[in-house]
């Protein structure tokens, strides 16, 4: 098993996510070194409206789980 420790930038991003537990976040440049949170909301619609009102049209959304929970995405077969 290969284990890679998060770098400083990834740790900063995770710390930022911790501020938004149980909220929906809108992220730009998801998966790149430039990803950042541009809006949050109690619903995905609220997060989308805030992101779009700030000029961000191409965003990725997800709900931030509590840090004591594990999220495992399922891929349809």
Secondary structure, 3 states (H helix, E strand, C coil): CCCCCCCHHHHHHHHHHHCCCCCEEEEECCCCCCCEEEEEECCHHHHHHHHHHCCCCCCEEEECCCCCCCCCCCCCC
